[in-house]
Amino acid sequence: MVNENMEQNLLVYNTLTRQKELFRPLRAPHVGMYVCGPTVYGDAHLGHARPAITFDIVFRYLQHLGYKVRYVRNITDVGHLEHDADEGEDKIAKKARLEQLEPMEVAQYYTNRFHDAMAALNVLPPSIEPHATGHIIEQEQLVQEILDNGFAYESNGSVYFDVEAYNKKHKYGVLSGRNLDDIINNSRELAGVGEKKNQADFALWKKAQPEHIMRWPSKWSDGFPGWHCECTAMGRKYLGSHFDIHGGGMDLIFPHHECEIAQAVASQGDEMVHYWIHNNMITINGQKMGKSLGNFITLQEFFDGSHKDKDGNEMLTQAYAPMTIRFFILQAHYRSTVDFSNDALIAAEKGLERLIDAHKALKSIQPTADGTVGMDFVDNLRQQCYDALNDDFNTPIVISHLFDATRIINQIVDKKATITAEVLAALTRTFELFAFDLLGLKAASGNGGSEAREEAFGKVVDMLLEQRMKAKANKDWATSDMIRDQLAALGFEVKDTKDGFTWKLNR
């Protein structure tokens, strides 16, 4: 059941209208969300992690509010040409040629790698993950509809969208704010432009050259669909001709999403999407991180701590756990840029550790009959966190409120404040709801680490420290000091308390 109080308050920034709007699903309690997934010709990098984590937050929160969300995130395994337009080789086919592999071997290998990276980042899988190659028929049907409505033309076996004809009846540029005359004037010469009526026209279907491996039969030619077709066709297939949310990176606004809007209107007469949501970029030294620019660091390299730039210089000073990467991304609002640096990641690592340590401390706190920390504090914390998420999924504000809670938790641990069992239970539930269930954080256990191993690891340390306590009680100072010193040498910080001990691993 949808939480009506939350539903009334949720604001999302709609790129189409350039303002925050109250979220009103078309068919509540059902919500349809489509997000552009990866083109699988290489390992996922930090720039791929950002949209995945951004829309994971949207997915988690909408479900928490009680909506039944169908989340579709595609895999692009054909049609994405090297220059994101109508020229160059297919990115996957090129990789296959260089590696002497079948294109589907390349696509499957990097799809598996993408899934592994997403699991490490604790990104929930989508409801449906369609592949472009599995929906060629739907894309051909879309092309035919656009042709039938007079907004496309065939040329030498290829089919192009007629932007000028479309713009006479509709408006090309509604999402990006671009003017068609400016687009035409600023368009650089494209390969195959001689086939087009206009440089701004884009391919709906491309005739395959003899050397092109990935091809399918159609009434126009043996060829392949244009990159923009897949999302329009698959979004409509799984979410209907009108659905709630379409998401992706800000770099997709033009041309990809602009072309999607034009295709939808040209084929069915109106727009498919109500809310367009875009995350901003990850940058390095102020420049967008991306494969096309050659300045990206893969997620696996972050997890391993191994990456060198083109000049052979080490870019990473250490390895970073997947949860550190997730926390680093969530510390900034999704619509703001995030600039990569080792210092920023180290700060994120320490910040995450503070939150995880606070959660561990909650488990060890001994409640009292009366408490100086009351239920009003917990209620206010919960409301502030909801207010932040309702304000366009403002995760950094949620994190700041969790840090406020961490300060209070530490005061209780240090005996500077007290808390009753009832308030402690409510505080624990609230902390876990926002930190773990909604932000998707968890105890960092390194790349590929499991919660089971983390728990077993902690029990072993606890067992050693209990032996140390027994040694101290028996005045066996040599054994007590040996356990403390050896743990310290391994990076463990042990603190004796009135009730026993606490420990943490300084990574």
C-alpha positions as CSV (number, residue, x, y, z in Angstrom):
1,M,0.0,0.0,0.0
2,V,1.3,3.4,-0.9
3,N,2.2,5.7,2.0
4,E,-0.1,8.6,1.1
5,N,1.7,11.1,3.3
6,M,5.0,10.4,1.6
7,E,3.3,10.4,-1.8
8,Q,2.0,13.9,-1.3
9,N,5.5,15.2,-0.5
10,L,7.9,13.6,-3.0
11,L,9.4,16.1,-5.4
12,V,11.5,15.1,-8.4
13,Y,13.4,17.3,-10.8
14,N,12.0,16.9,-14.3
15,T,14.6,17.7,-17.0
16,L,11.8,18.2,-19.5
17,T,10.2,21.1,-17.5
18,R,13.4,22.2,-15.7
19,Q,11.7,22.3,-12.3
20,K,10.9,20.1,-9.4
21,E,7.4,18.5,-9.6
22,L,5.3,16.5,-7.2
23,F,5.6,12.9,-8.2
24,R,2.2,11.6,-9.4
25,P,2.4,8.1,-11.1
26,L,0.2,7.6,-14.2
27,R,-1.2,4.3,-12.8
28,A,-0.6,4.3,-9.0
29,P,0.4,2.2,-7.2
30,H,2.3,1.0,-10.3
31,V,5.4,2.9,-11.4
32,G,7.2,2.3,-14.7
33,M,10.9,3.3,-14.8
34,Y,13.3,2.9,-17.7
35,V,17.1,3.6,-17.3
36,C,19.7,3.5,-20.0
37,G,22.2,0.7,-19.2
38,P,25.7,0.1,-20.4
39,T,27.1,-0.5,-23.9
40,V,29.0,-3.7,-23.1
41,Y,32.3,-3.5,-24.9
42,G,34.5,-2.8,-21.8
43,D,34.6,-2.9,-18.1
44,A,32.3,-0.6,-16.1
45,H,34.0,2.5,-14.7
46,L,33.1,5.1,-12.1
47,G,30.9,6.9,-14.7
48,H,28.7,3.8,-15.0
49,A,28.5,3.4,-11.2
50,R,26.9,6.8,-10.8
51,P,23.6,6.3,-12.8
52,A,23.4,2.7,-11.4
53,I,23.6,4.0,-7.8
54,T,21.4,7.0,-8.5
55,F,18.5,5.0,-9.9
56,D,19.0,2.3,-7.3
57,I,18.2,5.0,-4.7
58,V,15.1,5.9,-6.7
59,F,14.1,2.3,-7.0
60,R,14.6,1.6,-3.3
61,Y,12.7,4.7,-2.1
62,L,9.7,4.3,-4.4
63,Q,9.4,0.7,-3.3
64,H,9.7,1.8,0.3
65,L,6.8,4.2,-0.2
66,G,4.7,1.3,-1.3
67,Y,4.8,1.6,-5.1
68,K,5.0,-1.5,-7.3
69,V,8.0,-0.5,-9.5
70,R,8.8,-2.2,-12.8
71,Y,12.4,-1.1,-13.3
72,V,13.7,-1.7,-16.8
73,R,17.5,-1.2,-17.5
74,N,18.7,-2.2,-20.9
75,I,21.9,-3.8,-22.2
76,T,23.2,-2.2,-25.4
77,D,24.8,-4.9,-27.4
78,V,24.4,-3.6,-31.0
79,G,24.0,-0.3,-32.8
80,H,26.1,2.0,-30.7
81,L,28.6,3.4,-33.2
82,E,32.0,4.7,-32.2
83,H,31.1,8.4,-32.3
84,D,27.6,8.1,-30.8
85,A,26.1,9.2,-34.1
86,D,26.0,7.5,-37.5
87,E,29.7,6.9,-38.3
88,G,32.4,4.5,-37.3
89,E,32.2,0.9,-36.3
90,D,29.8,-0.7,-33.9
91,K,31.7,-0.5,-30.6
92,I,31.1,-4.1,-29.7
93,A,31.9,-5.4,-33.2
94,K,35.2,-3.4,-33.2
95,K,36.2,-4.9,-29.8
96,A,35.3,-8.4,-31.2
97,R,37.5,-7.8,-34.3
98,L,40.4,-6.6,-32.2
99,E,40.1,-9.5,-29.8
100,Q,39.3,-12.1,-32.5
101,L,36.1,-13.1,-30.8
102,E,32.4,-13.3,-31.7
103,P,30.6,-10.0,-30.9
104,M,28.2,-11.9,-28.5
105,E,31.3,-13.3,-26.7
106,V,32.4,-9.7,-26.0
107,A,28.9,-8.6,-25.0
108,Q,28.3,-11.6,-22.7
109,Y,31.7,-11.3,-21.0
110,Y,31.3,-7.6,-20.2
111,T,27.7,-8.0,-19.2
112,N,28.8,-10.6,-16.6
113,R,31.5,-8.2,-15.4
114,F,29.0,-5.4,-15.2
115,H,26.7,-7.6,-13.1
116,D,29.6,-8.5,-10.8
117,A,30.5,-4.8,-10.3
118,M,26.9,-3.9,-9.6
119,A,26.5,-6.7,-7.0
120,A,29.7,-5.5,-5.3
121,L,28.2,-1.9,-5.1
122,N,25.0,-3.4,-3.7
123,V,22.9,-2.1,-6.6
124,L,19.7,-4.0,-6.8
125,P,19.0,-5.8,-10.1
126,P,16.3,-4.3,-12.3
127,S,12.9,-6.0,-12.8
128,I,13.7,-6.6,-16.5
129,E,17.0,-6.3,-18.3
130,P,16.3,-6.4,-22.1
131,H,19.1,-6.7,-24.7
132,A,19.0,-4.7,-27.9
133,T,19.8,-7.8,-30.0
134,G,16.8,-9.5,-28.5
135,H,14.4,-6.8,-29.7
136,I,15.3,-6.3,-33.4
137,I,11.7,-7.0,-34.5
138,E,10.3,-4.3,-32.1
139,Q,12.8,-1.8,-33.4
140,E,12.0,-2.6,-37.1
141,Q,8.3,-2.1,-36.2
142,L,9.1,1.3,-34.6
143,V,11.0,2.4,-37.8
144,Q,8.1,1.3,-40.0
145,E,5.6,3.3,-37.9
146,I,7.8,6.5,-38.2
147,L,8.1,5.9,-42.0
148,D,4.3,5.4,-42.3
149,N,3.7,8.7,-40.4
150,G,6.0,10.6,-42.8
151,F,8.8,11.4,-40.4
152,A,11.5,9.2,-41.9
153,Y,12.8,8.3,-45.3
154,E,14.8,5.4,-46.9
155,S,18.1,6.1,-48.6
156,N,20.3,3.4,-50.1
157,G,19.0,0.7,-47.7
158,S,19.3,2.9,-44.6
159,V,16.4,4.7,-42.9
160,Y,16.9,8.2,-41.4
161,F,14.7,10.3,-39.2
162,D,13.6,13.4,-41.0
163,V,14.2,16.0,-38.3
164,E,13.1,19.0,-40.4
165,A,9.8,17.4,-41.3
166,Y,9.2,16.5,-37.7
167,N,10.0,20.0,-36.5
168,K,7.4,21.5,-38.7
169,K,4.6,19.8,-36.8
170,H,6.3,19.2,-33.4
171,K,9.3,20.6,-31.6
172,Y,12.7,19.0,-31.9
173,G,14.9,20.1,-28.9
174,V,12.3,20.2,-26.1
175,L,14.5,18.2,-23.7
176,S,17.9,19.7,-24.4
177,G,16.6,23.2,-25.2
178,R,18.5,23.3,-28.5
179,N,17.3,25.1,-31.6
180,L,17.2,23.1,-34.8
181,D,18.9,25.8,-36.8
182,D,21.7,25.8,-34.3
183,I,22.0,22.0,-34.4
184,I,22.2,22.1,-38.2
185,N,24.7,25.0,-38.3
186,N,26.9,23.3,-35.6
187,S,26.7,19.8,-37.0
188,R,30.1,18.5,-38.2
189,E,30.3,16.6,-41.4
190,L,29.3,13.0,-40.8
191,A,30.3,9.9,-42.7
192,G,27.4,9.0,-45.0
193,V,26.0,12.5,-44.9
194,G,25.4,12.2,-48.6
195,E,22.6,9.7,-47.8
196,K,20.8,12.2,-45.6
197,K,18.6,15.1,-46.5
198,N,20.0,17.0,-43.5
199,Q,23.0,16.7,-41.3
200,A,20.8,16.7,-38.2
201,D,18.9,13.6,-39.4
202,F,19.8,10.4,-37.5
203,A,19.8,6.8,-38.4
204,L,16.8,4.6,-37.5
205,W,18.2,1.6,-39.5
206,K,21.7,1.3,-41.0
207,K,22.5,-0.9,-44.0
208,A,25.4,-3.1,-43.0
209,Q,28.7,-2.8,-45.0
210,P,30.1,-6.2,-46.2
211,E,32.6,-6.4,-43.4
212,H,29.9,-5.7,-40.7
213,I,29.4,-8.8,-38.6
214,M,26.2,-7.8,-36.7
215,R,23.3,-7.7,-39.2
216,W,19.7,-8.7,-39.5
217,P,17.3,-8.9,-42.5
218,S,14.7,-6.2,-43.0
219,K,12.6,-4.9,-45.9
220,W,15.1,-2.1,-46.3
221,S,18.4,-4.0,-46.2
222,D,20.5,-6.5,-44.2
223,G,21.5,-4.1,-41.4
224,F,21.1,-3.1,-37.8
225,P,19.0,-0.6,-35.8
226,G,20.2,2.9,-34.9
227,W,21.3,3.3,-31.3
228,H,18.4,5.5,-30.3
229,C,15.7,3.0,-31.4
230,E,16.3,0.4,-28.8
231,C,15.3,2.4,-25.7
232,T,12.1,3.7,-27.4
233,A,11.1,0.2,-28.6
234,M,12.0,-1.7,-25.4
235,G,10.6,1.0,-23.1
236,R,7.2,0.8,-24.9
237,K,7.2,-3.0,-24.9
238,Y,7.7,-3.4,-21.2
239,L,6.2,-0.2,-19.7
240,G,3.6,0.7,-22.3
241,S,3.1,3.7,-24.5
242,H,3.1,6.1,-21.5
243,F,5.2,5.5,-18.4
244,D,6.5,7.5,-15.4
245,I,10.3,7.8,-15.4
246,H,13.1,7.7,-17.9
247,G,16.6,8.1,-16.4
248,G,20.2,8.2,-17.4
249,G,23.3,10.3,-17.4
250,M,23.2,14.0,-18.3
251,D,25.4,13.2,-21.3
252,L,22.5,11.3,-22.8
253,I,20.2,14.3,-22.9
254,F,21.4,15.1,-26.4
255,P,21.3,13.4,-28.8
256,H,20.1,10.1,-27.3
257,H,17.1,11.1,-25.2
258,E,16.2,14.0,-27.5
259,C,16.0,11.5,-30.3
260,E,13.9,9.1,-28.1
261,I,11.3,11.8,-27.6
262,A,11.2,12.5,-31.3
263,Q,10.8,8.8,-32.2
264,A,8.0,8.4,-29.6
265,V,6.0,11.4,-30.9
266,A,6.7,10.5,-34.5
267,S,5.5,6.9,-34.0
268,Q,2.5,7.3,-31.7
269,G,1.6,11.0,-31.8
270,D,2.7,11.9,-28.2
271,E,5.4,11.6,-25.7
272,M,5.9,8.4,-23.7
273,V,7.6,9.7,-20.6
274,H,6.3,11.9,-17.8
275,Y,9.5,12.5,-15.7
276,W,13.0,12.7,-17.2
277,I,15.6,12.3,-14.5
278,H,19.3,12.8,-15.2
279,N,22.4,12.3,-13.0
280,N,25.4,14.6,-13.5
281,M,28.9,13.5,-14.5
282,I,31.9,12.1,-12.7
283,T,34.9,14.3,-13.6
284,I,38.7,14.0,-13.3
285,N,40.4,17.4,-13.1
286,G,37.2,19.0,-14.3
287,Q,36.9,16.8,-17.4
288,K,34.1,14.2,-17.8
289,M,35.3,10.6,-17.1
290,G,34.5,8.3,-20.1
291,K,35.8,5.6,-22.3
292,S,35.7,7.9,-25.3
293,L,38.1,10.3,-23.6
294,G,40.4,7.5,-22.4
295,N,40.5,9.0,-18.8
296,F,38.4,6.5,-17.1
297,I,39.2,4.2,-14.2
298,T,37.4,0.9,-14.1
299,L,35.5,-0.2,-11.0
300,Q,37.7,-3.3,-10.8
301,E,40.8,-1.1,-10.8
302,F,39.3,0.9,-7.9
303,F,38.6,-2.4,-6.0
304,D,42.2,-3.6,-6.7
305,G,43.9,-0.2,-6.3
306,S,45.7,-0.6,-9.6
307,H,45.5,2.0,-12.3
308,K,48.0,4.0,-14.3
309,D,47.3,7.0,-16.6
310,K,48.6,7.1,-20.2
311,D,52.0,8.4,-19.0
312,G,52.4,5.4,-16.6
313,N,51.6,7.4,-13.4
314,E,49.7,5.8,-10.6
315,M,46.2,7.3,-10.4
316,L,45.2,5.3,-7.3
317,T,47.1,5.5,-4.0
318,Q,45.2,2.5,-2.6
319,A,42.4,0.0,-3.2
320,Y,38.9,1.2,-2.3
321,A,36.1,-1.1,-1.2
322,P,32.9,-1.1,-3.2
323,M,31.0,0.5,-0.3
324,T,33.5,3.4,-0.3
325,I,32.7,4.0,-3.9
326,R,29.0,3.9,-3.2
327,F,29.3,6.3,-0.3
328,F,31.5,8.6,-2.3
329,I,28.9,8.9,-5.0
330,L,26.0,9.4,-2.5
331,Q,27.8,12.2,-0.7
332,A,26.9,14.5,-3.6
333,H,23.4,15.2,-4.9
334,Y,22.8,13.2,-8.1
335,R,22.4,16.4,-10.2
336,S,25.8,17.9,-9.1
337,T,29.1,16.9,-10.5
338,V,31.5,14.8,-8.5
339,D,35.2,15.3,-9.1
340,F,37.4,12.3,-8.5
341,S,40.5,12.5,-6.3
342,N,42.2,10.1,-3.9
343,D,41.7,12.5,-1.1
344,A,38.0,12.6,-1.7
345,L,37.8,8.8,-1.7
346,I,39.9,8.5,1.5
347,A,37.6,11.0,3.2
348,A,34.6,8.9,2.0
349,E,36.2,5.8,3.4
350,K,36.6,7.4,6.8
351,G,33.1,8.8,6.7
352,L,31.6,5.4,5.9
353,E,33.7,3.9,8.7
354,R,32.2,6.4,11.1
355,L,28.6,5.3,10.2
356,I,29.4,1.6,10.3
357,D,31.2,2.0,13.7
358,A,28.1,3.9,15.0
359,H,25.9,1.0,13.9
360,K,28.1,-1.5,15.7
361,A,28.0,0.7,18.8
362,L,24.2,0.7,18.8
363,K,24.4,-3.1,19.2
364,S,26.6,-2.8,22.3
365,I,24.9,0.0,24.1
366,Q,23.4,-0.9,27.5
367,P,20.0,0.9,27.9
368,T,19.0,2.6,31.1
369,A,15.7,3.1,32.9
370,D,15.7,6.8,32.1
371,G,17.3,8.4,29.1
372,T,18.5,11.9,28.2
373,V,18.1,10.9,24.5
374,G,14.3,10.8,24.0
375,M,11.9,9.6,21.3
376,D,11.6,13.2,20.0
377,F,15.2,12.9,18.8
378,V,14.5,9.7,16.9
379,D,11.2,11.1,15.4
380,N,13.0,14.3,14.3
381,L,15.8,12.2,12.8
382,R,13.4,10.1,10.8
383,Q,11.4,13.1,9.6
384,Q,14.5,15.0,8.5
385,C,15.7,12.0,6.5
386,Y,12.3,11.6,4.9
387,D,12.3,15.3,4.1
388,A,15.7,15.0,2.4
389,L,14.7,12.0,0.2
390,N,11.4,13.7,-0.6
391,D,13.4,16.7,-1.9
392,D,14.5,15.1,-5.1
393,F,16.4,12.2,-3.4
394,N,18.8,14.4,-1.6
395,T,21.2,11.7,-0.2
396,P,23.9,14.0,1.1
397,I,21.4,15.6,3.5
398,V,20.4,12.1,4.7
399,I,24.0,11.3,5.3
400,S,24.5,14.6,7.3
401,H,21.5,13.6,9.5
402,L,23.0,10.2,10.0
403,F,26.2,11.8,11.1
404,D,24.2,13.9,13.6
405,A,22.9,10.6,15.0
406,T,26.4,9.2,15.0
407,R,27.5,12.0,17.3
408,I,24.7,11.2,19.7
409,I,25.4,7.5,19.6
410,N,29.1,8.2,20.5
411,Q,28.0,10.4,23.4
412,I,25.9,7.4,24.7
413,V,28.9,5.1,24.3
414,D,31.1,7.5,26.2
415,K,28.5,7.7,29.0
416,K,27.8,11.4,28.3
417,A,24.2,10.6,27.5
418,T,21.8,7.8,28.2
419,I,19.0,6.1,26.3
420,T,16.1,3.7,27.2
421,A,15.5,0.4,25.6
422,E,12.5,1.6,23.7
423,V,14.3,4.7,22.3
424,L,17.4,2.6,21.5
425,A,15.3,0.1,19.5
426,A,13.6,3.0,17.6
427,L,17.0,4.7,16.9
428,T,18.5,1.4,15.6
429,R,15.5,0.8,13.3
430,T,15.7,4.3,11.9
431,F,19.5,4.2,11.4
432,E,19.3,0.9,9.6
433,L,16.3,2.0,7.5
434,F,18.1,5.0,6.0
435,A,21.7,3.9,6.0
436,F,21.2,0.3,4.8
437,D,17.7,-0.2,3.3
438,L,17.4,3.1,1.5
439,L,21.0,4.3,0.9
440,G,22.1,0.7,0.3
441,L,25.2,0.9,2.5
442,K,26.7,-2.0,4.3
443,A,29.8,-2.9,6.2
444,A,32.7,-2.6,3.8
445,S,34.3,-6.0,3.4
446,G,36.5,-5.4,0.3
447,N,36.0,-6.6,-3.2
448,G,33.9,-9.7,-3.3
449,G,33.7,-9.9,0.5
450,S,30.6,-11.4,2.0
451,E,28.6,-10.5,5.1
452,A,29.1,-14.0,6.4
453,R,32.9,-13.7,6.2
454,E,32.7,-10.2,7.9
455,E,30.6,-11.6,10.7
456,A,33.0,-14.6,11.2
457,F,36.0,-12.2,11.2
458,G,34.4,-10.1,13.9
459,K,33.7,-13.1,16.1
460,V,37.3,-14.2,15.9
461,V,38.5,-10.8,17.1
462,D,35.9,-10.7,19.8
463,M,37.1,-14.1,21.0
464,L,40.7,-12.9,21.2
465,L,39.7,-9.9,23.2
466,E,37.6,-12.0,25.6
467,Q,40.7,-14.1,26.2
468,R,42.6,-10.8,26.8
469,M,39.9,-9.8,29.4
470,K,40.3,-13.1,31.2
471,A,44.1,-12.7,31.2
472,K,43.7,-9.2,32.7
473,A,41.3,-10.5,35.4
474,N,44.0,-13.2,36.3
475,K,46.7,-10.4,36.3
476,D,48.4,-12.2,33.4
477,W,49.7,-9.0,32.0
478,A,52.1,-10.6,29.6
479,T,49.3,-12.4,27.7
480,S,47.1,-9.4,27.9
481,D,49.7,-7.1,26.4
482,M,50.7,-9.7,23.7
483,I,47.1,-9.9,22.4
484,R,46.8,-6.1,22.4
485,D,50.1,-5.5,20.7
486,Q,49.7,-8.2,18.0
487,L,46.2,-6.9,17.2
488,A,47.6,-3.3,17.0
489,A,50.3,-4.5,14.7
490,L,47.6,-5.8,12.4
491,G,45.8,-2.5,12.4
492,F,43.2,-3.0,15.1
493,E,42.5,-0.2,17.5
494,V,41.3,-1.6,20.9
495,K,39.6,0.5,23.5
496,D,38.9,-0.7,27.0
497,T,35.5,0.5,28.4
498,K,33.6,0.2,31.6
499,D,31.5,-2.5,30.1
500,G,34.3,-4.5,28.4
501,F,35.9,-3.4,25.2
502,T,35.4,-1.9,21.7
503,W,37.5,-2.4,18.6
504,K,37.8,-1.3,15.0
505,L,40.1,-2.0,12.1
506,N,41.9,1.0,10.8
507,R,42.0,0.3,7.1
